[in-house]
Amino acid sequence: MIHAVVMAGGKGERFWPYSNSKHPKQLLPLVTRQSMLEDTLKNIRSFSKSAPVRLVVSKNLEKPVKAKVRGLRKVLTLAEPQGRNTAAAVALAARLIQREDPKGVMLVLTADHAIRPAKEFSRAMAAAAELAGSGDCLVTFGINPTRPDVGYGYVESSAEGKRIGGLRTMEVAGFHEKPSEEKAKQYVKSGKFFWNSGMFAWRVDYLWEQFRKHLPQTANAFEAAGDLNPNKPSFNAKLKKIYASIPDISIDYGILEKAERIRMVIPEFQWDDIGAWSSLDRLHPADTQGNRAIGDSLMLDSSGITSFSDSNGLVCTFGVRDLLVVQHGGVTLVADKTHTARLKELVKQVQANAKWRKYL
């Protein structure tokens, strides 16, 4: 049986002020008229109408996420007692799946990626589920790079595998962290490197073997807790104890970079990791001056402007170039586009001023 797990935590600080701690980017309509979380669930249901879906979220997002998915069948929201990175989130979901389906196939997705069309998403998931179903490998999704992007990690391929559903599969030689611009150009030119999508598939019994081997502290903590049942009163107390004793580490560092057999599906869908305001330039068409506007705007003698407003106000620019202008919730942000990836620095300054914290 196939089980979908969606990592839906995160603060989305690089989309401030529109994204904040109570309503981060995955709960906002940045790509379509629905929230990104709803877009993700729609894709999952296009692939499987019956697969159980588990949403792993931070404690402070439990209520707003549950409000978004209220009424949806087979969707369970799991709130982590504290942040312990993606290895903990994956381990939690895996243990719950093991209770129901000891050899179930687990698809790990995120709630803040733009993926379309749904038909290609379904084809990629089916191929990954088939590979993972053998129970002898971990599967990742490698995105064919369209530019030498320094903001993504890369997956290096080795031998070509069989095609599944018309899609290429490959053996993975290794994972590489975000490169320099020169190295990113070399990666793309070689044809052997793919963007690391942060999405995976595996059979839960095989995955747990990897936890026992590479992250024994995490595996031992979950196993020592005994039966983890979200419907029992003891669940939250057990989870709190587990999370207090396990390392803060990503699934990439903790498992994937150490595992012996990893295979990769090369999907043919359009994919974008919506990581910062600059992502919108790839998703929304520009006018003849390179301007993009979401909400009411007037741009005179301006070029390369990205304007966003969800209020009743009008955003005007005059005689400026290459700026991001955002109007939301009493905050107006004006930034040089080359600085948008560093927005966390600005958020820290707002956090440091007690008078301004209401805007976070």
N, C-alpha and C positions, 0 to 999 in steps of 0.2 A: 504494500500500500504506500502511496505517496503522501507526505506531510510537508506542508509549506511553513517555513519559519521566517518571519519578517522582523528585522531589527529596526525598531521605530523610535529609538531614543535619540539623544543628541540635542544640542542647544541651537544649532543653526546660527551661530553668532555672525557668520560672514554675510548673512542676509538682514542684519539689524539695519534700521529699526522695525522693518516689517515683521521680521522673525524675532521672537523674544522667548524667555524661559518658559512662559505659560503657553505660548502658541508658536513653537518652532517651525521651521520651514516645511517639515513633512506634513504638517496639518494645514498648510496654506495652498491656495490655488495658483501655483507659480507656473505651471505648464499648461493646464487645461482649466476649465471652470470648476473642477473638483479639486480637492486637496491631493497632494502627491501620494498620501497614504491610500486614499480611495482609488487613485489611478493604479496603484500597485495591486490592490485587491481585485480590481476589475480585470487586470491582466491575468492574475492567478485563476480567476473564475473562467476566463476564456480558455485556459488550459485544462482545468479540472473543476467541475461544478460541485464535486463532493469531497475533495481533499480537505482534511482538517487544517486550519490555519492558526498559528500561534504568533501573537504579536508580543515581542519582548520590548518593554519600555522602562524608562526611569520612573521612580515612584511619583514624582511631581506631575508626570504626564498621564498617569493612570486614568483620572477622571475625564480629561478632554479626549483621550483616545477611545475610551469606552463610549463616550457620547457620539463619536464619529461612526462607530461600528455597531451601535445599538440596533438590534433587529436582524443582524446578519447571522445566518446559520453557520455553525461549525467554525466560529471565530472566537478564540480565547485570548484575553489580554493578560499577560504575565508582567507584574511590576517587580523590578529588581530592587532590593532594599538599599543598595548603594552601587555606584558605578565601579565595575571591575573589568571593563573593556570587553571585546567581542568574544574572547574564549569562554568567559563565564556565561554570557548570554547563550552561546551555542551549547555549552554543557548543560545548562538548565533545560533548554528545549529538548535536547537529546535524551535526557533522563526521563522526561515525561512521555516522550514518544516510545521509549523502551518499555514502559509500563503496559502500553496498549498493543504495541506492534514491535516485538524484539528485533525483527529484521526489516523494519520499514525503511523506506528511502526518504531522506530529508533534503529538501531544497532550502537553501539559505539565501534570502533576498534582503534588500534594504528598501526603506520607504522613501528614499530621496533620490531615486534615479528616474530619468525620463527614458522610457523604452517604448518603441512603437515600430511597426504595427503589432497588434496583439497576435496575429496569426504567426508571425516570426518568433515572438516570445514563446508561444506554445510549442513550436517546432524545436526550439533550443532546449526547452525544459524536458521535452520527451526524449531527446537525444541524451541529455545528461542523466536522466532517470534510468535509461537503459544501461548506460555505462556504469553508473553507481550500483545498479541492481546486482551486478556480479559479486559484489561484496569483497573485492580485492584491491580497491583503489579509492582515492579521493579525487573528486572532479571539480575543476574550476572552469569559469567562462572567460576566454581571452578575447578582448575586443580588438579588431583589426585597426591599428592606429591611422588616423587621417592627418595627423600633424605631429611634430616632435614636441609633445606636451611635457613640461617639467613638473606638472602638478599631479601626475599619476605614477603609481608604481608599475613595473613591467614584469611580464612573465616570459621567460625564454623557452622556446620550444626545441625539441630534438626530433625524434622520428615521427613521421606521418603515420596516423592510425587509420582505421577503416572509416568510411563515411557512414553516418547514421542519419536516416531521413534526409539524405542529400547534403548534410552538413559535415564539414571537415572536423576530425578529431586528431589530437596530437599528444605525444608524450611530453611531459614538462621536464626541462633540464634544470630550471631554477627560478627563483624570484629575485627581483632587483628593486631596490628602493628608488624613490624619486631621483632622477638623474640630473646632471648638469645639462645645459642646452646643447652643448657639443655632443655629449654622450647620447642624448635623446635623438639627435639627428642620425647618429650612427645606428641606433636601435631600429629606427624606422627604415633606414636605407637597407639594412641587412635582410629584412623580411622575416626574421626569426623571432622577433619580439612583439608582444601583444600587450595592450593595456590590461592591468589587473582590475577586473570589474568589482571585486569584493563580493561576488556571488558564487555559491558552491553547491555541490550535491554529493551525498554519500549515504551509505547504509549505516544505520545507527550502531549496529554491533561492531562494524569495522572501525567507525569513528571512535568508539569507546576504547577499542584496543590501542588506538593512537594516543588517547588521553592517558591511559595507564602507562604507556611507554614514555611519552614526552612531557606530560604535565601530571605526574603522579600525585602531587599535592592536591590538585583540583579533583582528580578522579577519586582519591581517598576521602575527601571531604564530602562529596556527594554520596558515595557508597556508605559511609559511616552514618549518614542521616537516615538510612533505611528507606522505607516507602515514602515517596514524595507525592502527595495527592492534593491538588489545588482545592479540592472540595472539602478537605478536613481542616478543622480549626488549628491544628498544629503546623500547617504548611508554612505560614509566614514566619513563625518562630524558628523553624528548621532552616528556612532559607536565609534568615538573618545570620544565623550561626555559621552556615556554610560560607557566605560571602565575607564574613569577618576573617576567614582563615585561608582564603585562596589568593593566588597572585593576580595582580593587575597586569594583564598581558593580552595582546590581540591573538586571534586565531591564526593569523598569518605567521607571527613570530613563534607562537607556542607550539603549533602543530605543523602547518603547511611547509615551512622552511626546513623542517626536520624529517618529514615523512619520506618514505622511500619510493612509493609509487603514486604519482599524480598524473592524471590525464586531463586534457583540456578540450572543451567544445568551442568551436569558432562560430558564434551566432551570426546571423545576417540581419538582425534588427538594428534600427538606429538607437544609439545609446549615448546618454550624457549623464555624467555625475554632476548633479546640480549643487555645486559646492560653494559658489559665490555669485554675486550680482553679475559678474562677467559672463556667467553661463547663459544669461538671457539673450545676449547678443548672438548666440548660436541657435537659439530657439525661435526668435521673433524676427520677421523680415524688417529690413531697414528701408527708409525712403531714399531718394536720389542723393541726399546729403549725408547718408550714413546714420541718420537719426532713427531711434526707436522710441515709441511712446506707448506706455500702458497707463490709461487714465487720461484726463484732460491736460493738454499741453499746447503751448504756442512757442515755436522755435524760429527766431529770425537771425539770419546771418550766423547760423550755428551748424556745426557738423560733428558727427561722431558722438552725439549725445544719447544717453539712455535715460529716459525719464519714467518714473514710476510714481503713481499716486492712487490710493484707494479712498481718498477723502473727496469732499465736494469742492476742494480747492483747485485752482488752475496753476500749473507749473509753467513758468515762462523762462526762456533763455534768450540772450541777445548778445551776439558777438563773441561766443565762447566755443571751445573745441574740446572734444574727448573728455567729457565729464559724465559722471553718474549723479543724478538728482533724484532723491527719494523723499516723498512726503507721506508720513504716516503717524497717527497717534500723538500729535503735538510735536513731532520731531521733523525737522527738515535736514537732510543730509546732502551735502555737496562734496564730491570727491573726484580727484583726478582718477581716471580709469586704471592707471598703473598702480594705484594704491588699494584697490578693492580687495585684493587677497590678504591685506594686512588689517582688515577691519577689526579684528579681535583686539588690536592695540587701542583703538578708539573706544571700544566697549569697556575695556579695563579702566580707562580714564573716567568714563561715565559711572562705572561701578564704584569708583573711589570717592565720588561726591554724593553724600547722603541726599542732597536736594534733588539729584537727577536720577536716583535709582528707580523711581516710579516709571521711568521710560524703558526699563529693561524687562 
